[in-house]
Amino acid sequence: MGRLLPQGGPDVHILQSDQAHFAMRASTDHGLERFDDRLVACSGHLLDAEGRPLSGYDVAEGYGRQGVQFFDGLDGHYSIAIWDASRRALVLARDPFGVMPLVFAQGENWTAFASHYKALLALPQISAAPDLLAINTFLYNGWAPPGRTFFKDLRQVLPGSVVLVGTSEPNIIRTKPRACDYEIPREPVTPNQVLETVERAVNAYAHDKTAKYGVSLSGGVDSALIAALLHKRLPRAQLCSFTVGHGESDPDIIGARQTSSILGISHREVIVRPMDLIELLPKTVWCLEDPGGYDEFPQLYALARAAAGKVDMLFSGNMCDTLFAGMPAHRRLWLGHHVPGAKKILNELRSAELSGTLPASWPARAVHYAIKGRHPLPAPCSAGPNQNGLATEEMAFADEDSPLFRMLGSALASWDNRMGAQQVLAAEFGLRSCMPYASKHLIDLALRIPDRQKVGPTQVKVILRKAAELILPRAITRRKKYIQQFKYDSEMADVMDHLHSRLFVPSRKAQSRIVNPAEVERLLRRGKRPYKPLEIRWLWNAITAEIWTQQFVDRRDEFLGDRSGHIGPISI
């Protein structure tokens, strides 16, 4: 199992207590501790309520005093396992947004856990049967459902929860902050409150005076604010920024270059072309395990590879859009709540997108023509029974009081694994990933901000932008948000066709098929036209699901026992 874990050090350190065995692959064994009748394994950035770093010993001692309530006051990014011999129970805990990955599996009289499920595939008692419903959700939404993986036997520890594994079924306990503990916010917060809380979160990760810090800098305000606060705290020599994009015309490349110039920090750019996907996609899926997301993750893999050796810790602005309502889904929800008739049209457009048909009503069809063209787009291929109902229903909150508050509460209760995905890409190259917006203090603040301070008629993340204006010029804070993606031109279309031709070959064994090749064929373009964005999305999901199948299902035997020493991503 230790050999299958990713970067962490050359040695596997092991501790044993009674029938429990804990191991960690690391250059030191500081993440492994024995304290009285407890074993503790932990990884990530562990912080107390005041932002001070904690050790594995502190975790063991704190849990001994407070039990599970100890995790309510724990902040940072973490995955923790504790063997409590006095209760004969295994305790598994994960930070609120699941920045640090943690998976487990169970059988009769045994439980196994790991930070990455590659390690669990070394155990012959774990089945390689795929979870077709989870994979089908991914094909529609881009992510496996919360708590599920692509394997039936392997489960994610839900973000923001503690799992108690004893003699009976696992008991799941939600940790603070819990959205159900909050009332709908009415009183406004000030920009100064927001700025002070973000600065507190950033400073908690920038306490090592010997480390070199980097910022994954996009063209947006989220990462720019982090860069400005780090620039304020650190000597210039300790900080640099990195940006990835598709070329000189990429808005992220242009915006990040301007931000780094205004702040006066060293800056590096990484250009990723569609042809690079032939190398990057298998490596990215190998790191992620369950594939997820789209263009951004191969690009972030390339960025982390470029930053390796230049910095020790890599900051990013992830989670800001979730907390402060900066995603397109938040804008659509605002429209569905405030504009008469908008909810019906938006629901029709979503249904048409999933089914590959045109909307029924003329108003919705007119919007479809204006945005997507005059032809229906193909529905996604499915790995099992048709599961249209698994698609995200973002309009479910549109009729409620404070829909943005409700949406944030829903995300906290059932977050998927996208933050864990970003962390493992950085860890592949020995980098420590820092996401200050995932701080419990910022989650608490976001749950106390009224909807009207998050989205308005012309702008998203309203209060966050006002806070950023206290230390950044409006040229940065008023920038439009862009999605990190490739140009969907003929070059991109040629690469997608090439990936399809190499992966979906007729000679592949039928029993290994998860994605139906005939349904993928329906997605392919006719002639030489570029693919539309939604067509790219459906094809991307099918291609990455097939890469996952070939890497993890077809080669399951290579993970077992002593044969696990030399295994890595496939080549296309």
Secondary structure, 3 states (H helix, E strand, C coil): CHHHCCCCCCCEEEEEECCEEEEEECCCCCCEEEECCEEEEEEEEEECCCCCECCHHHHHHHHHHHHHHHHHHCEEEEEEEEEECCCCEEEEEECCCCCCCCEEEEECCEEEEECCHHHHCCCCCCCCCECHHHHHHHHHHCCCCCCECCECCCEECCCCEEEEECCCCCEEEECCCCHHHCCCCCCCCCHHHHHHHHHHHHHHCCCCCCCCEEEECCCCHHHHHHHHHHHHHCCHHHEEEEEEECCCCCHHHHHHHHHHHHHCCEEEEEECCHHHHHHHHHHHHHHHCCCCCCCHHHHHHHHHHHHECCECEEECCCCHHHHHCCCHHHHHHHHHHHCCCHHHHHHHHHHHHHHCCCCCCHHHHHHHHHHHCCCCCCCCCCCCCCCHHHCCCHHHHCCCCCHHHHHHHHHHHCCCCHHHHHHHHHHCCCCEEECHHHCHHHHHHHCCCCHHHCCCCCCCCHHHHHHHCCCCCHHHHCCCCCCCCCCCCHHHHHHHHHHHHHHCCCCCCHHHCCCCHHHHHCCCCCCCCCCCHHHHHHHHHHHHHHHHHHHHHCCHHHHCHHHHHCCCCCCC
